[in-house]
Amino acid sequence: MKRKDYKCPECGNVDEFWGEDTCVFPEYIPCTKCSNRAKKTFAPTPSIVHQGKAGNYKNGYVSSPVAIKKS
């Protein structure tokens, strides 16, 4: 299942719309609060990469002296 958020420009209400993985989400859905057209919103993907220890057993698992890119 996939999820998209839709925000109504009139009242500011945000609705969740769930669909199957093969579902094509519509650009607009009716707002559940005021029945106006709520537009699909896009949110940034949350980061799942974090800086960790870059060492190994020879240096005691301390961070590497080189910079590790964070995303």
ZARODREN-764075 format. One line per 10 residues: number of its first residue (from 1); their letters; for each residue x, y, z of N, C-alpha, C. Coordinates in steps of 0.1 Angstrom, whole numbers. Layout:
N
NUM	a	X/Y/Z/X/Y/Z/X/Y/Z  ...
***
This chain:
71
1	mkrkdykcpe	8/-12/0/0/0/0/9/13/0  5/22/-8/11/35/-8/2/46/-3  8/57/1/0/68/7/4/81/1  -5/90/-1/-3/104/-5/-10/113/3  -5/125/6/-12/135/13/-18/145/3  -30/150/6/-37/160/-2/-40/172/8  -37/184/3/-40/196/12/-50/205/5  -60/209/12/-70/218/7/-65/232/8  -65/240/-3/-60/254/-3/-70/263/5  -82/259/5/-93/268/12/-92/267/27
11	cgnvdefwge	-93/255/33/-93/254/47/-80/249/53  -71/244/45/-58/240/51/-58/225/56  -69/218/54/-70/205/59/-61/195/51  -55/186/57/-46/176/51/-53/162/52  -55/156/41/-61/142/41/-51/132/36  -51/120/41/-43/109/36/-52/101/26  -46/97/16/-52/88/6/-44/76/4  -49/64/6/-42/52/5/-46/45/-8  -37/38/-14/-39/31/-26/-30/19/-28  -34/10/-36/-25/-2/-39/-12/3/-45
21	dtcvfpeyip	-2/-6/-46/11/-3/-51/10/1/-66  0/-4/-73/-1/-2/-87/-11/10/-90  -16/16/-79/-25/27/-80/-19/40/-86  -26/47/-95/-22/60/-100/-30/70/-92  -24/78/-84/-31/88/-76/-36/99/-84  -49/103/-81/-54/115/-88/-47/128/-84  -48/138/-92/-41/151/-89/-50/158/-78  -63/156/-78/-72/163/-68/-81/152/-63  -85/154/-50/-96/146/-44/-105/156/-36  -117/153/-33/-126/162/-25/-121/162/-11
31	ctkcsnrakk	-120/174/-5/-116/176/9/-127/171/18  -123/164/28/-133/158/37/-139/168/47  -133/180/48/-138/190/57/-147/200/50  -143/205/38/-151/215/32/-156/212/18  -153/200/13/-157/195/0/-151/202/-12  -141/211/-10/-134/217/-21/-123/207/-26  -116/211/-37/-106/202/-43/-93/203/-35  -89/192/-30/-76/191/-23/-65/186/-32  -54/193/-33/-43/190/-42/-33/181/-36  -28/172/-44/-17/163/-40/-5/171/-36
41	tfaptpsivh	1/168/-25/13/175/-20/25/165/-21  36/171/-22/49/163/-22/57/167/-10  62/156/-3/70/158/8/84/152/5  94/158/11/107/152/9/108/139/15  116/130/10/118/117/15/127/118/28  123/112/38/131/113/51/145/106/48  155/111/55/168/106/53/170/93/62  176/83/56/178/70/64/193/67/65  201/76/60/216/74/60/221/83/71  228/77/80/235/84/91/249/81/92
51	qgkagnykng	257/91/97/271/88/98/274/79/110  282/69/108/285/60/118/300/58/120  304/47/126/318/44/128/323/39/114  335/44/110/340/39/97/353/31/100  355/27/112/368/20/115/366/5/114  376/-2/118/376/-16/118/382/-22/130  384/-35/131/389/-41/143/404/-36/146  411/-33/136/425/-29/137/427/-16/145  417/-6/143/418/7/149/408/8/160  402/-2/164/392/-2/176/379/4/172
61	yvsspvaikk	375/4/160/362/9/155/360/24/158  371/31/157/369/46/158/366/52/145  361/64/145/358/70/132/370/72/123  368/71/111/379/72/101/383/87/101  396/90/98/401/104/97/395/111/85  390/104/75/384/110/64/369/114/66  365/124/59/351/128/61/341/118/54  330/115/61/320/107/56/308/115/52  303/114/40/292/122/35/280/119/42  273/129/48/260/127/54/249/131/44
71	s	238/124/45/227/127/36/215/130/44
***
